[in-house]
Every structure is written in C-alpha cells, then in structure tokens.
Amino acid sequence: MYIQCTKKLLHRLGQPYEKLPNLPEPIQCWHATFFEVGKVAYVVVVNDQIDVQVFLMLKSYQEFTEQFLIELRFDMESQGISAKEIAQFLEESGPITLGPTGERSYINRLNAFTRKLKDFTLNMQDLMDAIQTKDELDELASRFDDVMDCLAENKQESKVRTQAKPKPRKNGSSKSIQTYPPLPLQSKLYTEMVPLDVELLLLGDEKVRRSFLVPLAIDFTTLHTILHIGFGWTDAHMHRFTYNNGKEVIDEQLPEKGRSHISFDDRRTFSNEHGALLSDFVPPAKRFDYEYDCSDGWKHVIKVGKIKLVEGGPYASCTGGQGSTPPEDCGGPIGYATLCTILSDPTHEMYKKSLAWVGDDNLAVPFDQWLINANLKRLKFLTQPL
C-alpha cells in the first residue's frame, strides 16, 4: 500500500522525499495531506481509484500509519464489507510505504475534499471556543456526530464522496448518511503565514534588523519585494537567495520561469526565483541568505519561524525592527564603515567630498514601521489552495 504524501506531511512524518521505482495498482495507492488546528493534526487520505476517504485526528504523527489502518478497517466494515474481504484487501495491498505525491489530478481531488474538511473543522473550533452552557455543548456534539465523518463535495461540483461511520446516539440508535447538510456557519478565510527575522550584516556593533509576517505560499520574487520595502533598498542592483550553506541558489537571472532545478558539477543547484515558492523549502528550512548588489555585497540573514494559521486573507506586515539601512553604492559594509568614520571627523581630508556625495539626504534610511506597513499594504496576494 503506497500513500503519496505532500512534502510538508512527509516532513512531519520524518520521511525522506523519495519516489518508488514502480507504483502498485491504483486501488492500492492513496494521496494524503494535513492541516493543524491548535495541537491537533488532521490528516486526509483519499484513494486513487475509488471514492474512499479517511479523515484522521492525530495528537502525534507517530500514530499515523497505525491509526490509518484502524480507520480504514472501520470504514470498510461500516460499508458492509466482510472481515474476510477486508483481510484479503489489506494483504494484497502489502505494508504501508510513504512517498511523494504523484499526478496533479489526484492532488486537485485531494485538495478539494480537504478544503471542505478544513473549513468545517475551523468553524467547529470557533463554536467550541464560544460555548458557555451544557445545552450548547450537547447541540454541538449532536452536529459533530452528524457531519464530522461524512463531509463531501456537492455532486454538481465534484464526484468526491465519503462514507460516514455509524455513530451511537444517546438513545442507542445509529445512523449512516452519505452527504452532510449545509452548516449555518459563515466560512472564514485562514492563511498559512510564517514569521521571518532578517538582519543586514554590517561591521561593528550596529544592528539593522527587520521582522516580517508573510504568506507561506509566496514566491521568492515577492519575498525580494517585501525585503526591499522593509529595508528601503531601491532595487537598482542584482540579487540572489541562497540556502543550505550556499549549496542551493535561488536566482533571478535564470531565463526559464519554471521550478525545475539546474545542477552544475554536483556542487550547487540553481532555481528560478519566479517559480520557487517559500513553501517549497519551509519547513524544514530554518535559514536563508539574501544578497543585494553582489558587487557591494549587502548580505542579509533570514531566520524562519514557526508556521502559523492566521485568520484573514494573505498579506505581509512588518512586525518590528531596528537600525537604519545604509545608502546604496557606498561600497558595501566596508565602504559604509569607512564613510561613517569620515563623516564623524570634519577634519578628515575626505569629509567635504563625502558630505557632498551624501547630499541633503540622511546618511541612512531610518526604520519607520508605519511607512513600511503602508507600502506593504499595496501588495496584492492571491488566495492559495491548501
């Protein structure tokens, strides 16, 4: 049995991103993804050939394979499949093997079902937070029994269906339904966001830092724009991102706009920043390096925080910072340190010339969080699927 997981789910499960040489029959193949609410992980698994879906609630990803088999067996039993047939199916499927996702059509089918589950789960969480009386709790429990395991797309929108597990009622009866009634709840938009702490590396004790909260689904071209707004750079020079101690380069200059990687002598891997998404690296990436104006060498260290689910549409914001950004074309960190030394000494032979070069403008661009966020609000982000 082969479960094809999204890259982020494989990371959560502690599995390498390696493909099998040959896939088994489609009925023995599944696609899986996940989302998290609080400390609970929700894993969605959809069969590649038949309309069977399994929805798991995990407190630990170590429980995944064991819990999946339990839930799968229970689902098959609820559909009237005999124990002998279930045992034969599991034996023919073989042990569970985890690998990366395959055809795009399967992924789209999985995402369509998962979005429905995610909206419902988040709404249920909101109701749980608002509960104040026992009657409200009983009403929520009854609604949960009716729909938790039978979410599905409307037949006019999708052929995806799910079977509900029979749930015992308070009166001892059980019920199995095919589709769920519309919930009188307003769907809310949530976005996966990630905090970034960015420091411009300078000589001496001066610190220039900016902190951001950005959508996980942006590409590196958008991240470059956010950094320039935050630091006040003019985007007049070339730039590049690097990852994994410089072994992987995310470059603006590659002519192709796809995500394909180009390897050179097995030492560095190059990607085009127009097609490379932050979510392709995070997690597990904890750090990127960003260089602006490669001749001057303004180097920035980007530290990646923990992904969080934020209510509302995708946006970017500056959450803090300190220090002033040096003027461009002053020679990088070394040139900037020299310029500061000259301008601090009016008797220096280069003082008047340096002062004239700086002009009436400030020596550096000061940190102004309000102005940065005003400029970031002008950016438009597309809502990304789960």
Secondary structure, 3 states (H helix, E strand, C coil): CEEEECHHHHHHCCCCCCCCCCCCCHHHEEEEEEEEECCEEEEEEEECCCCCEEEEEECCHHHHHHHHHHHHHHHHHHCCCCHHHHHHHHHHHCCCEEEECCCHHHHHHHHHHHHHHHHHHHHHHHHHHHCCCHHHHHHHHHHHHHHCCCCCCCCCCCCCCCCCCCEECCCCCEECCCCCCCCCCCCCCEEEEEEEEEEECCCCCCCEEEEEEEECCCEHHHHHHHHHHHHCCCCCCCEEEEECCCCEEEECCCCCCCCCCEEECCCEEEEECCCCEHHHCCCCCCEEEEEECCCCCEEEEEEECCCEEEECCCCCEEEEEECCECCCCCCHHHHHHHHHHHHCCCCCCCHHHHHHHHCCCCCCECCCHHHHHHHHCCCCCCCCCC
